[in-house]
Amino acid sequence: MRQSSVIARRLAAASVGLVVAAGAAACGPKDNDAKGAGGDSTPHKGGTLTVLNSVPQEDFDPARLYTSGGGNVPSLVFRTLTTRNRANGAAGAKVVPDLATDTGRPSENATVWTYTLKKGLKYEDGTPITSADIKYGIERSFAPELSGGAPYLRDWLAGAADYQGPYKDRKGLTAIETPDDSTIVFHLNKPEGEFPYLATQTQFTPVPKAKDTGTKYEEHPVSSGPYKVVENQNDGERLVLERNTHWSEDDQRKAYPDKIDVRSGLDSSVINQRLSASQGTDSAAVTTDTNLGPAELAKVTGDKELASRVGTGHFGYTNYIAFNPTVKPFDNAKVRQAVSYAIDRSSVVNAAGGSALAEPATTFLPNQKSFGYTPYDLFPAGRTGDAAKARELLKEAGYPNGLTVTLTHSNSKDFETSPEIATAIQDALKKAGITVKLQGLEDNDYRDKIHSVKTEPGFFLAHWGADWPSGGPFLAPIFDGRQIVKDGSNFNNGLLNDPSVNTEIDAINKLTDLDAAAERWGALDRKIGEQALTVPLFHPVYKRLYGKDVKNIVISDWTGVLDISQVAVK
């Protein structure tokens, strides 16, 4: 995702909304497909679905949410111009129309995108949805008091960089035109072939200007989706949704339950215990942000009934080692290569919870087609590392007797950048003659340190997730030299500013053929990988329980988690 400093929060909070939160194909096991435990497997309308989550759905305002694909819980209330395809696996990584009749009509150079709204669209109060409402919804997302959403619109829309929203500037954005009630036109300052992906984000939700209550809008946003908010307690700690009788039924959201009760702020172990027991209302419950841990998964695997109630998914996400090549000895490419060869991915995967929860990675891009995944292993270390090759490279680099380095990591028990992963790396590198001292920091200090050009260490653990399933939002923020931020949060950890890489990013962004673009992203991933600025470690796997009376399990490669817009309850 664009801002890795919020990735951990978004994996929970946005997956309350989604993928985020979390995403081999993201299909659930065969015995989970389109059914739940019990007799009749046909999904029916009715009942109450309970959602048990650890992180509250804060800032339930479409301007403030950082989600793509429309989100998970948000997508029940907010419709957008486009959305994700609600299907299992790779088919779910495609962008499809939502409020619009198509995914957008680009100009020849992809700097102008035009959309036409479907007919008969209405809000929860029965009033019509217009193109002006979508424009206003986008404009209010620029207001400082409604910050939090993705930054792309400010970057992409022509002349929008300094816009402060409609509360301060009533003239609005000239980059967005609404020639009539059903047409909306976007003018961009550079070609963006992936604009249809951006149009899935909640900032593209229509907001009726007359009903806008500013910072209080989150308490009762006006619904354009199948459900409306009837209760919002403690800033999203509990959300109660009921049917929107004026919803213009669409071909993406099934909306089977009559009511959805989202309860958050729960301990992850409690959530899994309740889903495991599946008693009372918990029998018709799911979670969108709580994974099974290694110990819990071991218990579940040994119970046939519980194992049949586990959804498996993959979200586009990579955990990796980052190098700062301005810090010795990592200014020497042979040292970076030596570390790459020395890595024992088997032990790293075990530290991340085992092969059921993590898959070894040798590419920076996630191993999904939509990203342009192209298999490569430039520094083949096998399953357990190649210490001999690493020692050989260290000798060539001028370190025949090995060297001592410091690895910075987070103290959070997240199985990603945590002490367990750092220790596995420490043990592997020791075999290659590299002594690793561990520097564990509290999470806030860790993020501040690694995302500042002034304080970034030479060797640290990092991770990155996708704003949408494409190589663009995965490679550009990390490797585009023009995105290096010297006085703020910087995510180009390797400080790479290679003109050939920057030029290729621009060339791919011009493509509106997303399959062709994906192929180019894959080739660029390999080219960047040759510089050994990162060591990909693993891609996480998401294992999540659901109640025994939950049916119609759909898990896409876009989100990696159960899609509650498809769920039915017994």
ZADRENFI-556353 format. One line per 3 residues: number of its first residue (from 1); for each residue x, y, z of C-alpha. Coordinates in steps of 0.1 Angstrom, whole numbers, plus 5000, padded with zeros to 4 digits. Example, Ala and Ser with C-alpha at 12.3 -4.5 7.8 and 13.67 -1.06 7.14 Angstrom:
<atoms>
1 = 5123,4955,5078 | 5137,4989,5071
</atoms>
This chain:
<atoms>
1 = 5000,5000,5000 | 5010,5036,4995 | 5018,5042,5032
4 = 5036,5013,5048 | 5036,5031,5082 | 4999,5024,5083
7 = 5000,4989,5068 | 4996,4971,5102 | 4967,4993,5111
10 = 4951,4989,5077 | 4956,4951,5076 | 4933,4952,5106
13 = 4912,4983,5102 | 4908,4982,5065 | 4902,4945,5065
16 = 4874,4953,5089 | 4865,4973,5058 | 4878,4947,5034
19 = 4919,4929,5024 | 4929,4945,5040 | 4928,4933,5049
22 = 4940,4905,5043 | 4946,4879,5003 | 4975,4794,4969
25 = 4947,4812,4950 | 4926,4829,4975 | 4898,4804,4972
28 = 4886,4788,5004 | 4890,4750,5006 | 4866,4730,4985
31 = 4845,4720,5015 | 4840,4757,5023 | 4828,4768,4988
34 = 4793,4783,4987 | 4780,4764,5018 | 4782,4761,5055
37 = 4776,4733,5080 | 4741,4719,5081 | 4716,4705,5057
40 = 4705,4729,5030 | 4735,4746,5015 | 4716,4770,4993
43 = 4720,4806,5006 | 4688,4823,5017 | 4679,4859,5027
46 = 4673,4867,5063 | 4689,4865,5097 | 4716,4884,5115
49 = 4753,4882,5106 | 4777,4890,5135 | 4812,4903,5127
52 = 4837,4899,5156 | 4868,4921,5151 | 4897,4933,5171
55 = 4901,4968,5156 | 4871,4991,5155 | 4858,5004,5122
58 = 4869,5040,5130 | 4862,5070,5109 | 4832,5054,5091
61 = 4832,5083,5066 | 4840,5075,5029 | 4864,5104,5028
64 = 4885,5091,5056 | 4887,5054,5049 | 4918,5040,5033
67 = 4904,5010,5014 | 4903,4997,4979 | 4878,4975,4962
70 = 4852,4994,4982 | 4862,4978,5015 | 4845,4950,5033
73 = 4821,4965,5059 | 4822,4999,5041 | 4812,4982,5008
76 = 4779,4973,5024 | 4770,5010,5028 | 4791,5028,5002
79 = 4790,5021,4965 | 4817,5035,4943 | 4822,5041,4905
82 = 4839,5007,4902 | 4845,4979,4927 | 4862,4945,4930
85 = 4847,4914,4914 | 4831,4893,4941 | 4845,4860,4931
88 = 4869,4834,4945 | 4906,4835,4937 | 4922,4852,4907
91 = 4888,4861,4893 | 4883,4883,4923 | 4913,4904,4915
94 = 4895,4921,4886 | 4879,4955,4887 | 4843,4957,4876
97 = 4816,4985,4873 | 4796,4994,4904 | 4777,5027,4902
100 = 4791,5032,4866 | 4780,5014,4835 | 4816,5003,4828
103 = 4851,5006,4843 | 4858,5039,4826 | 4864,5052,4791
106 = 4900,5067,4788 | 4912,5093,4763 | 4939,5081,4739
109 = 4967,5090,4764 | 4948,5080,4796 | 4948,5115,4810
112 = 4910,5119,4808 | 4885,5093,4821 | 4848,5094,4816
115 = 4821,5075,4835 | 4783,5072,4830 | 4761,5063,4860
118 = 4736,5035,4858 | 4699,5045,4858 | 4677,5045,4888
121 = 4704,5048,4915 | 4690,5060,4949 | 4701,5068,4984
124 = 4685,5053,5015 | 4660,5081,5016 | 4649,5074,4980
127 = 4665,5105,4964 | 4685,5100,4932 | 4722,5096,4931
130 = 4739,5121,4907 | 4773,5126,4892 | 4775,5159,4912
133 = 4772,5139,4944 | 4802,5118,4934 | 4822,5149,4926
136 = 4813,5164,4960 | 4822,5132,4978 | 4857,5134,4963
139 = 4861,5171,4970 | 4852,5167,5007 | 4880,5140,5010
142 = 4905,5169,5004 | 4893,5187,5036 | 4920,5186,5062
145 = 4895,5177,5089 | 4885,5146,5069 | 4920,5133,5062
148 = 4930,5097,5063 | 4920,5084,5028 | 4945,5074,5001
151 = 4966,5103,4986 | 4963,5094,4950 | 4936,5119,4940
154 = 4957,5148,4952 | 4986,5134,4932 | 4967,5125,4900
157 = 4939,5151,4895 | 4950,5181,4875 | 4955,5212,4897
160 = 4944,5194,4929 | 4977,5195,4948 | 4967,5225,4970
163 = 4930,5221,4971 | 4916,5223,5007 | 4881,5209,5002
166 = 4846,5224,4997 | 4843,5238,5032 | 4872,5263,5025
169 = 4870,5264,4987 | 4835,5263,4973 | 4846,5265,4937
172 = 4855,5229,4938 | 4879,5209,4917 | 4880,5220,4880
175 = 4896,5186,4872 | 4862,5170,4877 | 4834,5179,4853
178 = 4797,5168,4856 | 4781,5179,4823 | 4749,5162,4833
181 = 4734,5142,4862 | 4748,5109,4849 | 4782,5118,4835
184 = 4814,5125,4853 | 4848,5133,4837 | 4882,5133,4854
187 = 4912,5152,4841 | 4946,5139,4852 | 4979,5156,4852
190 = 4996,5125,4838 | 4986,5092,4821 | 4971,5067,4846
193 = 4960,5034,4831 | 4950,5021,4865 | 4924,5048,4872
196 = 4896,5021,4873 | 4914,5006,4903 | 4915,5040,4920
199 = 4878,5044,4914 | 4871,5015,4937 | 4882,5035,4967
202 = 4856,5049,4991 | 4865,5085,4982 | 4844,5078,4950
205 = 4813,5073,4971 | 4784,5097,4964 | 4777,5121,4992
208 = 4746,5144,4990 | 4758,5179,4998 | 4726,5188,5017
211 = 4731,5158,5041 | 4768,5165,5047 | 4774,5170,5084
214 = 4812,5173,5082 | 4831,5154,5109 | 4798,5140,5122
217 = 4789,5124,5089 | 4805,5092,5100 | 4777,5088,5126
220 = 4751,5084,5099 | 4765,5084,5064 | 4738,5083,5037
223 = 4738,5048,5023 | 4740,5040,4986 | 4746,5003,4993
226 = 4724,4974,5005 | 4726,4984,5042 | 4723,5016,5062
229 = 4738,5025,5095 | 4713,5025,5123 | 4739,5026,5152
232 = 4775,5036,5155 | 4789,5034,5191 | 4823,5046,5203
235 = 4836,5056,5168 | 4830,5023,5152 | 4834,4999,5181
238 = 4799,4987,5174 | 4782,4992,5140 | 4747,4980,5134
241 = 4735,4978,5098 | 4700,4971,5085 | 4686,4969,5050
244 = 4684,4999,5028 | 4650,4994,5011 | 4660,5019,4983
247 = 4691,5000,4973 | 4693,4996,4936 | 4703,4959,4935
250 = 4737,4953,4919 | 4754,4922,4905 | 4782,4922,4931
253 = 4766,4924,4966 | 4743,4895,4975 | 4732,4911,5008
256 = 4716,4880,5022 | 4714,4889,5060 | 4687,4913,5071
259 = 4710,4927,5097 | 4747,4930,5103 | 4761,4936,5138
262 = 4798,4945,5139 | 4814,4942,5173 | 4850,4953,5177
265 = 4877,4959,5203 | 4878,4922,5211 | 4910,4903,5220
268 = 4920,4881,5191 | 4921,4849,5212 | 4886,4856,5224
271 = 4874,4861,5188 | 4889,4827,5178 | 4875,4810,5209
274 = 4840,4823,5202 | 4841,4813,5165 | 4855,4779,5175
277 = 4827,4773,5200 | 4801,4787,5176 | 4774,4790,5202
280 = 4743,4812,5200 | 4747,4842,5178 | 4784,4833,5173
283 = 4772,4804,5151 | 4764,4830,5125 | 4796,4851,5130
286 = 4827,4859,5110 | 4858,4880,5115 | 4875,4902,5089
289 = 4906,4911,5108 | 4917,4882,5131 | 4939,4854,5119
292 = 4944,4820,5134 | 4978,4819,5152 | 5002,4789,5150
295 = 4989,4773,5182 | 4953,4779,5173 | 4958,4765,5138
298 = 4974,4733,5152 | 4943,4728,5173 | 4919,4735,5144
301 = 4938,4712,5120 | 4932,4683,5144 | 4895,4688,5145
304 = 4877,4679,5113 | 4846,4700,5120 | 4867,4731,5128
307 = 4890,4726,5099 | 4859,4726,5076 | 4852,4762,5089
310 = 4885,4778,5080 | 4887,4802,5051 | 4922,4805,5034
313 = 4933,4835,5015 | 4962,4855,5002 | 4964,4893,5000
316 = 4991,4910,4979 | 5017,4915,5006 | 5055,4908,5010
319 = 5077,4907,5041 | 5113,4915,5033 | 5147,4927,5045
322 = 5155,4962,5034 | 5190,4977,5029 | 5201,5013,5030
325 = 5230,5014,5005 | 5243,5047,5019 | 5252,5029,5052
328 = 5283,5007,5053 | 5288,4978,5046 | 5256,4978,5026
331 = 5269,5002,5001 | 5287,4972,4987 | 5264,4952,4965
334 = 5283,4920,4972 | 5275,4923,5009 | 5238,4926,5001
337 = 5241,4896,4978 | 5258,4876,5005 | 5230,4883,5029
340 = 5206,4872,5001 | 5224,4839,4997 | 5227,4833,5035
343 = 5190,4836,5042 | 5173,4804,5055 | 5137,4809,5044
346 = 5127,4777,5060 | 5135,4790,5094 | 5120,4824,5086
349 = 5087,4807,5075 | 5087,4787,5108 | 5092,4819,5128
352 = 5062,4834,5109 | 5040,4806,5121 | 5048,4778,5097
355 = 5041,4769,5061 | 5003,4771,5067 | 5007,4808,5075
358 = 5036,4819,5053 | 5050,4811,5019 | 5087,4817,5010
361 = 5093,4845,4986 | 5121,4852,4962 | 5103,4880,4943
364 = 5093,4913,4956 | 5059,4912,4938 | 5034,4889,4954
367 = 5029,4855,4936 | 4996,4864,4920 | 4989,4869,4883
370 = 4972,4903,4887 | 5005,4918,4900 | 5024,4906,4871
373 = 5042,4879,4891 | 5071,4865,4872 | 5090,4838,4890
376 = 5127,4844,4896 | 5154,4836,4922 | 5184,4858,4915
379 = 5204,4846,4946 | 5193,4810,4950 | 5197,4800,4986
382 = 5176,4769,4986 | 5154,4762,5015 | 5180,4767,5042
385 = 5205,4792,5027 | 5238,4789,5009 | 5264,4798,5035
388 = 5294,4789,5013 | 5283,4812,4985 | 5277,4840,5010
391 = 5312,4836,5025 | 5327,4837,4990 | 5309,4870,4982
394 = 5320,4884,5016 | 5356,4876,5007 | 5352,4893,4973
397 = 5337,4923,4991 | 5368,4926,5014 | 5355,4908,5044
400 = 5374,4874,5044 | 5369,4871,5082 | 5332,4880,5081
403 = 5316,4911,5095 | 5293,4924,5122 | 5260,4942,5114
406 = 5229,4955,5132 | 5194,4944,5122 | 5166,4967,5133
409 = 5132,4952,5139 | 5100,4959,5158 | 5092,4944,5192
412 = 5056,4939,5182 | 5045,4902,5182 | 5033,4904,5146
415 = 5052,4875,5131 | 5064,4899,5104 | 5090,4924,5116
418 = 5091,4909,5151 | 5119,4893,5173 | 5111,4858,5160
421 = 5118,4867,5124 | 5149,4887,5134 | 5163,4858,5154
424 = 5158,4834,5125 | 5178,4858,5103 | 5205,4862,5130
427 = 5210,4824,5132 | 5212,4819,5094 | 5237,4847,5088
430 = 5259,4834,5116 | 5266,4803,5095 | 5279,4826,5068
433 = 5303,4845,5091 | 5280,4875,5096 | 5274,4884,5132
436 = 5240,4901,5136 | 5233,4923,5166 | 5195,4928,5171
439 = 5180,4963,5177 | 5144,4959,5188 | 5123,4990,5190
442 = 5088,4997,5201 | 5065,4999,5171 | 5061,5037,5169
445 = 5099,5042,5173 | 5106,5015,5148 | 5083,5031,5121
448 = 5097,5065,5127 | 5133,5053,5124 | 5129,5032,5092
451 = 5108,5058,5074 | 5130,5088,5078 | 5159,5093,5054
454 = 5178,5109,5082 | 5176,5080,5106 | 5170,5050,5083
457 = 5193,5021,5094 | 5214,5001,5070 | 5197,4967,5076
460 = 5161,4963,5088 | 5128,4943,5085 | 5100,4958,5064
463 = 5068,4949,5047 | 5045,4962,5020 | 5009,4955,5009
466 = 4990,4966,4978 | 4964,4993,4976 | 4949,4973,4947
469 = 4960,4941,4930 | 4986,4955,4905 | 5023,4960,4903
472 = 5020,4998,4902 | 5011,5006,4939 | 5036,4978,4949
475 = 5067,4988,4930 | 5064,5026,4925 | 5063,5038,4962
478 = 5094,5016,4970 | 5115,5020,4939 | 5105,5053,4921
481 = 5133,5078,4928 | 5109,5107,4925 | 5090,5094,4955
484 = 5119,5097,4979 | 5108,5120,5007 | 5136,5138,5025
487 = 5115,5156,5051 | 5087,5132,5059 | 5077,5095,5057
490 = 5099,5079,5031 | 5092,5043,5018 | 5119,5041,4991
493 = 5141,5023,5015 | 5169,5017,4991 | 5169,5053,4980
496 = 5168,5040,4944 | 5167,5068,4918 | 5174,5049,4886
499 = 5163,5069,4855 | 5156,5037,4836 | 5133,5024,4864
502 = 5115,5057,4867 | 5110,5059,4829 | 5096,5023,4828
505 = 5072,5031,4856 | 5058,5061,4836 | 5056,5039,4805
508 = 5036,5012,4822 | 5013,5038,4838 | 5002,5048,4804
511 = 4988,5014,4796 | 4951,5008,4798 | 4955,4972,4789
514 = 4960,4959,4825 | 4971,4925,4814 | 4999,4940,4793
517 = 5008,4963,4822 | 5010,4933,4846 | 5036,4916,4823
520 = 5057,4948,4823 | 5055,4951,4861 | 5068,4915,4864
523 = 5098,4923,4842 | 5105,4955,4861 | 5104,4936,4894
526 = 5132,4913,4882 | 5152,4942,4869 | 5151,4959,4902
529 = 5158,4927,4920 | 5192,4924,4903 | 5203,4954,4925
532 = 5198,4934,4957 | 5182,4963,4976 | 5158,4939,4993
535 = 5156,4903,5003 | 5121,4890,4999 | 5113,4866,5028
538 = 5077,4855,5027 | 5041,4862,5017 | 5016,4857,5045
541 = 4987,4833,5043 | 4954,4842,5060 | 4935,4815,5079
544 = 4903,4826,5095 | 4875,4808,5113 | 4838,4814,5107
547 = 4806,4802,5125 | 4790,4769,5117 | 4758,4785,5103
550 = 4777,4808,5079 | 4773,4799,5042 | 4785,4811,5008
553 = 4822,4816,5015 | 4839,4838,4989 | 4876,4848,4993
556 = 4892,4867,4965 | 4928,4875,4956 | 4920,4912,4960
559 = 4911,4910,4997 | 4923,4876,5009 | 4895,4875,5034
562 = 4859,4863,5035 | 4837,4887,5016 | 4808,4896,5039
565 = 4788,4910,5010 | 4784,4873,4998 | 4777,4856,5031
568 = 4744,4840,5041 | 4735,4827,5075 | 4713,4797,5084
</atoms>
